Amino acid sequence: MIIIPEAISFYIQKGIIMEKLNVAVIFGGCSPEYSVSLESAHAVITHTDRTRYNPVLIGISSAGNWYHFTGEAEKIRLDTW
């Protein structure tokens, strides 16, 4: 038995093919607000509708280095990314 979330089921019944949109979530940076940015990014990532969006995580270290982060969102909140 396959269980399909209601939103996807609606589009399948209507014959509409949905593509997920890639959405960049940029967090961190060289700022006194670094930790606030991590908390905000964690909230956005964990509340994103994964049936519609594919978050692409881009972290900026406090030293200014940019990274494509592919780990778990909790690591961002804990600043262990």
N, C-alpha and C positions, 0 to 999 in steps of 0.2 A: 504494500500500500504506500502510495506517495502522497505526502501532505504538502499542499501548495499554499503559501500565505495568501490571504484574501486579496491583497493588491495585485499580486501576480496573477491569481486566478481570474480576476476581473478582466485583465487585459488579454489573457489567453481565450476566455470566452468570447470576447469581442473581436478576436482575430487580429489584435494589435501586437506587433513585435516591439518590445521595449529594449533599448540599449542603455546600459548604465553610462552615466556621465562621469568622467574622471574629474575630480575636484581636488586641487592642491590645498593642503593645510600646512601653512608655513608657521613655524613656532621657534621660540628661543630668540637669540640675537644678543648683540652687545648693548645691553640696556639694564638699568636698575629694575626694570619690569620683567626681567627674564623669567622669574618664577611664576609671575602672573600669566605670562604667555604660555608656559607649560600647562598650567591648570586649565586655561581657556581651551587650548588645543585638545587636551584630554576630554573635556566636556563636549566639544564639537565632534570629535572622532567617535566617542561612545554613544552619541545620540544621532548619528547620521543614519539615514534610512539606506541600508545596504542593498535593498532591492532596486533602488533608483540611482545610487551614487557609489563610486569607487574612490575612496579617499587615497590620495597620493601624499605621503607624509614627507615634508621637507623640513629638516631641523637645522638651525643655525646655532653653533656653539657660542659660548660667551666670549670665545676668542675670535669669532667671526668666520669660522669654517662652515661651509654648507654641506649637508649630507642628505641622501635619500634614505630615510629610515623605514625599515620593513619589519620591525619588531612589534611587540605588543604595546597598546596604548598606555597600559599601567606603568610601563617603564618611563614614559614621557612624564607622567605625573610625579613619579618618584625621582626624576632627574637622573636616571640610570641608563638612559638611551645611548 
